[in-house]
Amino acid sequence: MVAPPSEFSPQLLGRLTELETALGSVIRGKPEVVRLSLVCLLARGHLLIEDVPGVGKTTLAQALARSVSCRFHRLQFTSDMLPSDVLGVTIYNVHSEAFEFKPGPIFSNFLLADEINRTTPKTQSALLEAMNESQVTIDGRSHSLPRPFMVIATQNPVEHHGTYPLPESQLDRFLMRLRIGYPDMASERLIVRSSERSLPEAGAMLAADDVLQLQDAVHRVIVEEALVDYMLAIVEKTRDHESLTLGVSPRGSQALYRAVQALALLEGREYAIPDDVKRLAAPLFAHRVVINTRTTLVQRRADVGERIIEEILNQVEVPL
């Protein structure tokens, strides 16, 4: 096993490992999903969990958010929700004879946007500035959001009645999209035998300062130039692929770079390797590309994007 980077706190990395184990007891049989959700947190990213009902989307989001001793707010998105229900509102105080800003739920460290595609595009767009710049602007005044700040959104990709698909500009602001999938039989047996009230909880295992230290440590992970060239070659292939109308943006390139560093840190390495890129390319890129009409007519499945990214990975030469 590779020793942890010498300049990083062994105690902090140890608590991070304990946290991953605790999350694994909540989302059974899905260690890769748990690991990638932590990668998203360490890379200062936002997470979109997309899957059918009942597989643990909200459970994973809640467990991840509550694993850190920070402010957490769950917001159930509905069609009648307004941007002010998310951001807050300025009201007139008759006692002080002045306008006062009342912060909304977005002023949390973790915001769980449950069923984000059930609210209107106007309300969805209220998250854009927050997700990109960690601030919101209301009535001409900018308000900084607390640190760390992470949006964890869930959506059901199968049911389309009464939903509003997220536009490409919104999808691009999510560092990664994860699909949990059905558990294997052994894991589902444990789930079935556990009553709803006795489901294990990860609990708060890290403080806000701990997360900020780990996020800063991510930037000290070494990424060789050959590995950067490998990542950019993959990105370039998405822009030229015959099945894609829109390839990965420079924001996506930056996201992959940060996520590769975060995965290396989580696995106790002070340097990134090509396998990190291979593991992260599909979760980071599949929701960012736009598939052309001809391809979607032939392949009517939600994982077309993943298959195209995997195809590109097989075409790009891996650095030695």
C-alpha positions, 0 to 999 in steps of 0.5 A: 500500500502506498504511504500517505503524502508526508506533508499531509496530516496522517490523522486527517487522512485517517478520519477520511478513510473512516468516513469512507467506511461509514458511508459504505455502511449506509450505501451498501455494495457501492464502494466506487460510488461512495469513493467518487462522491468523496472525490467530488467533495475534495475537488470543490465540486458539485454532485448530480446523482441521477437514477431510478427511485428507491436506490438510495440517491437521497440517502447518499446525499444526506449521508455525505452532507451530514458527515461534515459538521456544517450547515446542511439544508434539504430543499425539495424542488417543486414546480411552484418554487420561486428563486427567492425560495432558494436564494432569500429575499429582501424585506422592509423592517418597519421597526428599523425602517430599513430593508433587510436581507433574509438569507435562503436555504442556499446559505448552507455548506451543503444544499441537497437539491432533491429532484432538481428537475421538477422545478422550473428553469427560472428557479434552476438558474438561481443556482448557476452563480452560486455553483460557479462563483460561491456567491449570489447576487440579490437586488444588486448586492453580492453575498458570499456563501459559506465555505465549504459549499457543495450542491448535491442534486438528485433527479430521476432520468426515467420519469419525464412527466412534470419535469424540466430537463437541466440545460447544458450550462447547468449540467456543466457546473456539476463536477460529476454525475453518478448513478448508483444502480441496483445493489447485488443480492448480498447487499440487498439482503442486508438492506432488506433485513435492516428496518428503516429506523435502524439504518446506520448513519455516518454522523459528523466525522469531519469539521468544516476546517478539516474539509478546507484543509483537505481541499487545499491539500488536493492542489499539492498532488503532482500531475505530470505533464504527460498526464495532462497531455493525456487528459487534453487528448481525451477532451479533444476527441470529444470535440471531434467525435462524430456522435457528439454535437458538443464536446467537453468544455475547458471547465470540464478539463479543469474539473478532470484535473482537480478530480484526478488530484482528489482521487490520488489524495483519497488513495494516499498518493502524492501523485496522479496516475493514468488509471485515475483519469480512466476511472473519472472520465465517464462520471465527469464527461458523460453529462457534459457532452451533447449527443447528436440526433442521429445517434440518439435515434439509433441508441435510446439509452441514458448511458450513450454518453458513458459508452462514447467516453469509454470508446474514446478512452480506448482510442487515446494512447495511455502515457507510460 
